[in-house]
Amino acid sequence: MAQELKEQLDEVLGPEGAKSANFFLAAGLYHARQISFSTAASLAGLSFEAFRYRLCEYFGKGFIVDEENVLEDLQTAEKFRQHQ
């Protein structure tokens, strides 16, 4: 059973393998509102811009503003806006 799951995961993660796993772990924690955007981007090993792009690509939205992370996330959004 474990081997079958591993094969299915390898298929889903594609050629990026562990990098994709890190991204989806970070994205999952971010969407569960357990970590901030900047922490998630760091965990995924991506820049703010790259993490936001991949969130949009896979989940249809980049930033989630909530009560607990609002100040840090707004600062991150402002930094991103200034770099465009």
N, CA, C and O atoms as a GROMACS GRO file, in nm:
protein
  336
    1MET      N    1   0.081  -0.120   0.000
    1MET     CA    2   0.000   0.000   0.000
    1MET      C    3   0.086   0.126   0.000
    1MET      O    4   0.059   0.219  -0.077
    2ALA      N    5   0.189   0.132   0.084
    2ALA     CA    6   0.275   0.250   0.092
    2ALA      C    7   0.344   0.276  -0.041
    2ALA      O    8   0.356   0.392  -0.082
    3GLN      N    9   0.389   0.172  -0.109
    3GLN     CA   10   0.456   0.188  -0.238
    3GLN      C   11   0.359   0.246  -0.341
    3GLN      O   12   0.397   0.330  -0.422
    4GLU      N   13   0.234   0.200  -0.338
    4GLU     CA   14   0.133   0.251  -0.430
    4GLU      C   15   0.110   0.400  -0.407
    4GLU      O   16   0.099   0.477  -0.503
    5LEU      N   17   0.101   0.442  -0.281
    5LEU     CA   18   0.084   0.584  -0.249
    5LEU      C   19   0.204   0.665  -0.295
    5LEU      O   20   0.187   0.774  -0.350
    6LYS      N   21   0.325   0.613  -0.275
    6LYS     CA   22   0.446   0.683  -0.317
    6LYS      C   23   0.444   0.704  -0.468
    6LYS      O   24   0.478   0.812  -0.517
    7GLU      N   25   0.406   0.601  -0.542
    7GLU     CA   26   0.400   0.613  -0.688
    7GLU      C   27   0.298   0.718  -0.730
    7GLU      O   28   0.322   0.796  -0.822
    8GLN      N   29   0.184   0.721  -0.662
    8GLN     CA   30   0.081   0.821  -0.693
    8GLN      C   31   0.132   0.962  -0.660
    8GLN      O   32   0.107   1.056  -0.735
    9LEU      N   33   0.201   0.976  -0.548
    9LEU     CA   34   0.258   1.106  -0.512
    9LEU      C   35   0.362   1.150  -0.612
    9LEU      O   36   0.364   1.266  -0.654
   10ASP      N   37   0.450   1.059  -0.652
   10ASP     CA   38   0.552   1.092  -0.752
   10ASP      C   39   0.488   1.142  -0.881
   10ASP      O   40   0.537   1.234  -0.945
   11GLU      N   41   0.376   1.079  -0.918
   11GLU     CA   42   0.304   1.118  -1.038
   11GLU      C   43   0.248   1.259  -1.025
   11GLU      O   44   0.256   1.339  -1.118
   12VAL      N   45   0.191   1.289  -0.909
   12VAL     CA   46   0.131   1.421  -0.885
   12VAL      C   47   0.238   1.529  -0.875
   12VAL      O   48   0.222   1.638  -0.932
   13LEU      N   49   0.347   1.501  -0.805
   13LEU     CA   50   0.451   1.601  -0.783
   13LEU      C   51   0.533   1.628  -0.909
   13LEU      O   52   0.587   1.738  -0.926
   14GLY      N   53   0.541   1.531  -0.996
   14GLY     CA   54   0.611   1.549  -1.122
   14GLY      C   55   0.761   1.559  -1.104
   14GLY      O   56   0.816   1.515  -1.003
   15PRO      N   57   0.828   1.618  -1.204
   15PRO     CA   58   0.974   1.620  -1.204
   15PRO      C   59   1.036   1.704  -1.092
   15PRO      O   60   1.153   1.687  -1.060
   16GLU      N   61   0.959   1.793  -1.034
   16GLU     CA   62   1.012   1.878  -0.927
   16GLU      C   63   1.027   1.802  -0.795
   16GLU      O   64   1.104   1.844  -0.709
   17GLY      N   65   0.954   1.693  -0.778
   17GLY     CA   66   0.966   1.607  -0.662
   17GLY      C   67   0.960   1.679  -0.529
   17GLY      O   68   0.856   1.735  -0.492
   18ALA      N   69   1.072   1.678  -0.456
   18ALA     CA   70   1.078   1.735  -0.321
   18ALA      C   71   1.047   1.884  -0.321
   18ALA      O   72   0.986   1.935  -0.226
   19LYS      N   73   1.088   1.956  -0.425
   19LYS     CA   74   1.057   2.100  -0.431
   19LYS      C   75   0.906   2.121  -0.434
   19LYS      O   76   0.854   2.210  -0.367
   20SER      N   77   0.837   2.039  -0.512
   20SER     CA   78   0.691   2.050  -0.516
   20SER      C   79   0.630   2.013  -0.382
   20SER      O   80   0.535   2.077  -0.338
   21ALA      N   81   0.684   1.911  -0.319
   21ALA     CA   82   0.633   1.871  -0.188
   21ALA      C   83   0.649   1.985  -0.088
   21ALA      O   84   0.558   2.011  -0.009
   22ASN      N   85   0.763   2.054  -0.090
   22ASN     CA   86   0.785   2.168  -0.001
   22ASN      C   87   0.684   2.279  -0.030
   22ASN      O   88   0.630   2.340   0.062
   23PHE      N   89   0.660   2.305  -0.159
   23PHE     CA   90   0.563   2.409  -0.195
   23PHE      C   91   0.424   2.374  -0.142
   23PHE      O   92   0.358   2.457  -0.080
   24PHE      N   93   0.379   2.251  -0.167
   24PHE     CA   94   0.244   2.213  -0.126
   24PHE      C   95   0.230   2.207   0.026
   24PHE      O   96   0.123   2.237   0.079
   25LEU      N   97   0.336   2.170   0.096
   25LEU     CA   98   0.333   2.174   0.242
   25LEU      C   99   0.318   2.318   0.289
   25LEU      O  100   0.233   2.349   0.374
   26ALA      N  101   0.400   2.407   0.233
   26ALA     CA  102   0.394   2.549   0.271
   26ALA      C  103   0.258   2.609   0.234
   26ALA      O  104   0.200   2.683   0.313
   27ALA      N  105   0.209   2.578   0.114
   27ALA     CA  106   0.080   2.630   0.071
   27ALA      C  107  -0.033   2.579   0.161
   27ALA      O  108  -0.124   2.653   0.196
   28GLY      N  109  -0.026   2.453   0.198
   28GLY     CA  110  -0.128   2.396   0.286
   28GLY      C  111  -0.129   2.464   0.422
   28GLY      O  112  -0.236   2.496   0.475
   29LEU      N  113  -0.011   2.486   0.477
   29LEU     CA  114  -0.002   2.553   0.607
   29LEU      C  115  -0.050   2.698   0.596
   29LEU      O  116  -0.116   2.749   0.686
   30TYR      N  117  -0.015   2.763   0.485
   30TYR     CA  118  -0.059   2.901   0.463
   30TYR      C  119  -0.211   2.907   0.449
   30TYR      O  120  -0.276   2.990   0.512
   31HIS      N  121  -0.269   2.818   0.367
   31HIS     CA  122  -0.413   2.818   0.349
   31HIS      C  123  -0.488   2.777   0.477
   31HIS      O  124  -0.602   2.818   0.496
   32ALA      N  125  -0.424   2.699   0.562
   32ALA     CA  126  -0.485   2.663   0.691
   32ALA      C  127  -0.465   2.774   0.793
   32ALA      O  128  -0.508   2.763   0.908
   33ARG      N  129  -0.398   2.881   0.750
   33ARG     CA  130  -0.372   2.999   0.834
   33ARG      C  131  -0.287   2.965   0.956
   33ARG      O  132  -0.305   3.021   1.064
   34GLN      N  133  -0.194   2.872   0.935
   34GLN     CA  134  -0.103   2.834   1.042
   34GLN      C  135   0.027   2.912   1.036
   34GLN      O  136   0.096   2.927   1.137
   35ILE      N  137   0.062   2.962   0.917
   35ILE     CA  138   0.184   3.041   0.899
   35ILE      C  139   0.154   3.159   0.807
   35ILE      O  140   0.057   3.158   0.732
   36SER      N  141   0.238   3.260   0.815
   36SER     CA  142   0.220   3.379   0.733
   36SER      C  143   0.268   3.353   0.590
   36SER      O  144   0.332   3.252   0.562
   37PHE      N  145   0.236   3.446   0.503
   37PHE     CA  146   0.279   3.436   0.364
   37PHE      C  147   0.431   3.431   0.354
   37PHE      O  148   0.486   3.346   0.284
   38SER      N  149   0.498   3.522   0.424
   38SER     CA  150   0.645   3.526   0.413
   38SER      C  151   0.709   3.398   0.468
   38SER      O  152   0.808   3.350   0.412
   39THR      N  153   0.654   3.344   0.576
   39THR     CA  154   0.705   3.219   0.630
   39THR      C  155   0.682   3.104   0.531
   39THR      O  156   0.770   3.020   0.512
   40ALA      N  157   0.565   3.101   0.470
   40ALA     CA  158   0.535   2.996   0.373
   40ALA      C  159   0.627   3.005   0.252
   40ALA      O  160   0.677   2.903   0.204
   41ALA      N  161   0.650   3.126   0.202
   41ALA     CA  162   0.739   3.142   0.087
   41ALA      C  163   0.879   3.093   0.122
   41ALA      O  164   0.944   3.025   0.042
   42SER      N  165   0.925   3.126   0.240
   42SER     CA  166   1.056   3.080   0.286
   42SER      C  167   1.061   2.929   0.298
   42SER      O  168   1.158   2.866   0.254
   43LEU      N  169   0.958   2.870   0.356
   43LEU     CA  170   0.952   2.724   0.370
   43LEU      C  171   0.954   2.656   0.234
   43LEU      O  172   1.013   2.549   0.219
   44ALA      N  173   0.889   2.716   0.136
   44ALA     CA  174   0.885   2.660   0.002
   44ALA      C  175   1.015   2.683  -0.074
   44ALA      O  176   1.039   2.624  -0.179
   45GLY      N  177   1.100   2.771  -0.020
   45GLY     CA  178   1.225   2.802  -0.088
   45GLY      C  179   1.205   2.890  -0.210
   45GLY      O  180   1.282   2.882  -0.307
   46LEU      N  181   1.102   2.974  -0.206
   46LEU     CA  182   1.068   3.060  -0.320
   46LEU      C  183   1.067   3.206  -0.277
   46LEU      O  184   1.049   3.238  -0.160
   47SER      N  185   1.087   3.293  -0.374
   47SER     CA  186   1.072   3.437  -0.349
   47SER      C  187   0.924   3.466  -0.327
   47SER      O  188   0.838   3.384  -0.358
   48PHE      N  189   0.895   3.586  -0.274
   48PHE     CA  190   0.755   3.625  -0.255
   48PHE      C  191   0.680   3.613  -0.387
   48PHE      O  192   0.570   3.558  -0.392
   49GLU      N  193   0.740   3.667  -0.494
   49GLU     CA  194   0.675   3.670  -0.624
   49GLU      C  195   0.650   3.529  -0.678
   49GLU      O  196   0.542   3.500  -0.729
   50ALA      N  197   0.750   3.442  -0.666
   50ALA     CA  198   0.737   3.305  -0.717
   50ALA      C  199   0.632   3.228  -0.637
   50ALA      O  200   0.555   3.151  -0.694
   51PHE      N  201   0.630   3.247  -0.506
   51PHE     CA  202   0.532   3.177  -0.423
   51PHE      C  203   0.391   3.224  -0.456
   51PHE      O  204   0.300   3.143  -0.469
   52ARG      N  205   0.373   3.354  -0.471
   52ARG     CA  206   0.242   3.410  -0.506
   52ARG      C  207   0.197   3.356  -0.643
   52ARG      O  208   0.081   3.318  -0.660
   53TYR      N  209   0.289   3.353  -0.738
   53TYR     CA  210   0.256   3.304  -0.872
   53TYR      C  211   0.208   3.159  -0.865
   53TYR      O  212   0.106   3.124  -0.926
   54ARG      N  213   0.280   3.075  -0.792
   54ARG     CA  214   0.242   2.934  -0.783
   54ARG      C  215   0.112   2.915  -0.706
   54ARG      O  216   0.032   2.827  -0.739
   55LEU      N  217   0.088   2.998  -0.604
   55LEU     CA  218  -0.042   2.992  -0.535
   55LEU      C  219  -0.155   3.022  -0.633
   55LEU      O  220  -0.257   2.952  -0.636
   56CYS      N  221  -0.136   3.126  -0.713
   56CYS     CA  222  -0.238   3.161  -0.813
   56CYS      C  223  -0.255   3.049  -0.914
   56CYS      O  224  -0.367   3.016  -0.953
   57GLU      N  225  -0.145   2.991  -0.956
   57GLU     CA  226  -0.148   2.884  -1.055
   57GLU      C  227  -0.225   2.762  -1.005
   57GLU      O  228  -0.307   2.706  -1.078
   58TYR      N  229  -0.200   2.721  -0.882
   58TYR     CA  230  -0.260   2.599  -0.830
   58TYR      C  231  -0.389   2.619  -0.752
   58TYR      O  232  -0.474   2.530  -0.748
   59PHE      N  233  -0.406   2.737  -0.690
   59PHE     CA  234  -0.522   2.757  -0.603
   59PHE      C  235  -0.612   2.872  -0.646
   59PHE      O  236  -0.716   2.895  -0.584
   60GLY      N  237  -0.574   2.945  -0.749
   60GLY     CA  238  -0.659   3.051  -0.800
   60GLY      C  239  -0.651   3.183  -0.726
   60GLY      O  240  -0.721   3.278  -0.762
   61LYS      N  241  -0.568   3.192  -0.622
   61LYS     CA  242  -0.549   3.318  -0.551
   61LYS      C  243  -0.412   3.318  -0.486
   61LYS      O  244  -0.356   3.213  -0.453
   62GLY      N  245  -0.359   3.438  -0.467
   62GLY     CA  246  -0.224   3.450  -0.412
   62GLY      C  247  -0.221   3.478  -0.264
   62GLY      O  248  -0.160   3.403  -0.188
   63PHE      N  249  -0.286   3.584  -0.223
   63PHE     CA  250  -0.282   3.624  -0.082
   63PHE      C  251  -0.414   3.594  -0.013
   63PHE      O  252  -0.520   3.608  -0.073
   64ILE      N  253  -0.406   3.554   0.112
   64ILE     CA  254  -0.523   3.537   0.196
   64ILE      C  255  -0.504   3.633   0.314
   64ILE      O  256  -0.407   3.624   0.388
   65VAL      N  257  -0.597   3.723   0.329
   65VAL     CA  258  -0.587   3.818   0.440
   65VAL      C  259  -0.679   3.769   0.552
   65VAL      O  260  -0.799   3.752   0.532
   66ASP      N  261  -0.621   3.747   0.670
   66ASP     CA  262  -0.702   3.707   0.784
   66ASP      C  263  -0.655   3.784   0.907
   66ASP      O  264  -0.554   3.853   0.903
   67GLU      N  265  -0.727   3.772   1.013
   67GLU     CA  266  -0.702   3.851   1.133
   67GLU      C  267  -0.563   3.831   1.191
   67GLU      O  268  -0.497   3.928   1.228
   68GLU      N  269  -0.518   3.707   1.200
   68GLU     CA  270  -0.393   3.680   1.269
   68GLU      C  271  -0.269   3.722   1.191
   68GLU      O  272  -0.170   3.764   1.251
   69ASN      N  273  -0.274   3.713   1.060
   69ASN     CA  274  -0.156   3.743   0.980
   69ASN      C  275  -0.170   3.871   0.899
   69ASN      O  276  -0.086   3.899   0.814
   70VAL      N  277  -0.273   3.948   0.924
   70VAL     CA  278  -0.306   4.059   0.838
   70VAL      C  279  -0.192   4.162   0.826
   70VAL      O  280  -0.162   4.204   0.714
   71LEU      N  281  -0.131   4.203   0.932
   71LEU     CA  282  -0.027   4.305   0.922
   71LEU      C  283   0.093   4.255   0.841
   71LEU      O  284   0.140   4.325   0.751
   72GLU      N  285   0.142   4.136   0.872
   72GLU     CA  286   0.256   4.084   0.797
   72GLU      C  287   0.220   4.059   0.650
   72GLU      O  288   0.300   4.089   0.561
   73ASP      N  289   0.102   4.006   0.625
   73ASP     CA  290   0.062   3.980   0.488
   73ASP      C  291   0.043   4.109   0.408
   73ASP      O  292   0.078   4.115   0.290
   74LEU      N  293  -0.011   4.213   0.472
   74LEU     CA  294  -0.026   4.341   0.402
   74LEU      C  295   0.110   4.404   0.371
   74LEU      O  296   0.129   4.464   0.265
   75GLN      N  297   0.204   4.390   0.462
   75GLN     CA  298   0.340   4.440   0.436
   75GLN      C  299   0.403   4.363   0.321
   75GLN      O  300   0.470   4.423   0.236
   76THR      N  301   0.384   4.235   0.317
   76THR     CA  302   0.435   4.153   0.208
   76THR      C  303   0.372   4.192   0.076
   76THR      O  304   0.441   4.203  -0.026
   77ALA      N  305   0.241   4.214   0.076
   77ALA     CA  306   0.171   4.255  -0.046
   77ALA      C  307   0.223   4.391  -0.094
   77ALA      O  308   0.240   4.412  -0.214
   78GLU      N  309   0.249   4.481  -0.002
   78GLU     CA  310   0.302   4.613  -0.038
   78GLU      C  311   0.442   4.600  -0.098
   78GLU      O  312   0.472   4.666  -0.197
   79LYS      N  313   0.527   4.515  -0.041
   79LYS     CA  314   0.661   4.491  -0.096
   79LYS      C  315   0.650   4.437  -0.237
   79LYS      O  316   0.724   4.479  -0.326
   80PHE      N  317   0.560   4.343  -0.257
   80PHE     CA  318   0.540   4.284  -0.389
   80PHE      C  319   0.494   4.390  -0.488
   80PHE      O  320   0.543   4.395  -0.600
   81ARG      N  321   0.400   4.473  -0.447
   81ARG     CA  322   0.348   4.578  -0.534
   81ARG      C  323   0.458   4.676  -0.575
   81ARG      O  324   0.462   4.721  -0.689
   82GLN      N  325   0.547   4.709  -0.482
   82GLN     CA  326   0.655   4.803  -0.509
   82GLN      C  327   0.758   4.745  -0.607
   82GLN      O  328   0.825   4.820  -0.678
   83HIS      N  329   0.771   4.613  -0.610
   83HIS     CA  330   0.870   4.550  -0.696
   83HIS      C  331   0.820   4.527  -0.838
   83HIS      O  332   0.898   4.489  -0.926
   84GLN      N  333   0.692   4.550  -0.861
   84GLN     CA  334   0.637   4.527  -0.996
   84GLN      C  335   0.662   4.643  -1.086
   84GLN      O  336   0.622   4.641  -1.203
   0.00000   0.00000   0.00000
